[in-house]
Amino acid sequence: MAALVLRPGCQLDGPALYRHVEQLLPPYAWPRFLRLQEHLAMTETFKQQKVRLAQEGFDPAHVSDPLFLLDETTKAYVPLGPTLWEGVLDGRLRI
């Protein structure tokens, strides 16, 4: 998972971000999940709070931030809702 902060007034363009990631990173390094945040949480020493984000996970029922899933069939990052979440849990969607 990657946590992103968008510039004010900008929106996530799922297909464009997919193309960008595809060009710059090898497939094993593509973030499968994205989490949009208003600001990155930092420690007192200005390090990102990655452990807290990892502990919270990516269950849309428990995370209030918008979540996105890498959908290789549509070649885009798509919103992670309850239906896709269930597909991930029961193995219908491969990540």
C-alpha positions as CSV (number, residue, x, y, z in Angstrom):
1,M,0.0,0.0,0.0
2,A,1.0,3.6,-0.6
3,A,-0.3,6.6,1.1
4,L,-0.8,9.7,-1.1
5,V,-1.6,13.3,-0.4
6,L,-3.1,15.1,-3.4
7,R,-2.5,18.8,-4.1
8,P,-5.5,20.9,-3.2
9,G,-8.2,20.8,-6.0
10,C,-6.7,17.7,-7.6
11,Q,-8.4,14.3,-8.0
12,L,-6.9,10.9,-8.5
13,D,-6.9,9.8,-12.1
14,G,-6.8,6.0,-11.8
15,P,-5.8,5.2,-15.4
16,A,-3.2,7.9,-15.6
17,L,-1.6,6.8,-12.3
18,Y,-1.6,3.2,-13.5
19,R,0.3,4.2,-16.7
20,H,2.8,6.3,-14.6
21,V,3.5,3.4,-12.2
22,E,3.7,0.9,-15.1
23,Q,6.4,3.1,-16.8
24,L,8.5,3.8,-13.7
25,L,8.3,0.6,-11.6
26,P,8.7,-3.1,-12.2
27,P,5.5,-5.0,-11.7
28,Y,6.5,-6.4,-8.3
29,A,6.9,-2.9,-6.9
30,W,3.5,-1.6,-8.0
31,P,1.4,-0.6,-5.0
32,R,-1.7,-2.8,-5.0
33,F,-3.6,-0.5,-2.6
34,L,-3.6,3.3,-2.4
35,R,-4.8,5.4,0.6
36,L,-5.6,9.0,0.0
37,Q,-4.9,11.2,3.0
38,E,-5.3,14.9,3.7
39,H,-1.8,15.0,5.2
40,L,0.9,12.5,6.1
41,A,1.1,11.6,9.8
42,M,4.6,12.2,11.1
43,T,6.4,11.3,14.3
44,E,8.2,13.8,16.5
45,T,11.3,13.3,14.4
46,F,9.5,13.9,11.1
47,K,9.3,10.3,10.0
48,Q,6.2,8.9,8.4
49,Q,4.0,6.8,10.7
50,K,4.1,3.7,8.5
51,V,3.6,1.3,11.4
52,R,0.3,2.8,12.3
53,L,-0.9,2.8,8.7
54,A,0.1,-0.9,8.4
55,Q,-1.8,-1.8,11.6
56,E,-4.9,0.0,10.4
57,G,-4.8,-2.1,7.2
58,F,-7.1,-1.6,4.2
59,D,-10.6,-2.7,5.3
60,P,-12.9,0.0,3.9
61,A,-15.2,-0.5,6.9
62,H,-12.4,0.5,9.4
63,V,-10.4,3.1,7.4
64,S,-12.1,6.5,6.9
65,D,-9.6,7.6,4.1
66,P,-10.5,6.8,0.5
67,L,-8.9,3.5,-0.6
68,F,-8.1,2.4,-4.2
69,L,-7.2,-1.0,-5.6
70,L,-4.9,-1.7,-8.6
71,D,-7.2,-3.4,-11.2
72,E,-4.9,-4.9,-13.8
73,T,-7.9,-5.9,-16.0
74,T,-9.0,-2.2,-16.5
75,K,-5.4,-0.9,-16.1
76,A,-6.5,1.6,-13.5
77,Y,-6.7,2.3,-9.8
78,V,-10.3,1.9,-8.8
79,P,-12.1,2.8,-5.6
80,L,-12.0,-0.1,-3.1
81,G,-15.6,-0.6,-2.0
82,P,-17.4,-3.4,-0.1
83,T,-17.8,-5.6,-3.3
84,L,-14.1,-5.4,-4.2
85,W,-13.1,-5.9,-0.6
86,E,-15.1,-9.1,-0.4
87,G,-13.5,-10.3,-3.7
88,V,-10.1,-9.7,-2.1
89,L,-11.0,-11.6,1.1
90,D,-12.5,-14.6,-0.6
91,G,-9.8,-14.9,-3.3
92,R,-11.9,-14.0,-6.3
93,L,-9.6,-11.0,-7.0
94,R,-5.9,-11.7,-7.2
95,I,-3.6,-9.0,-5.9
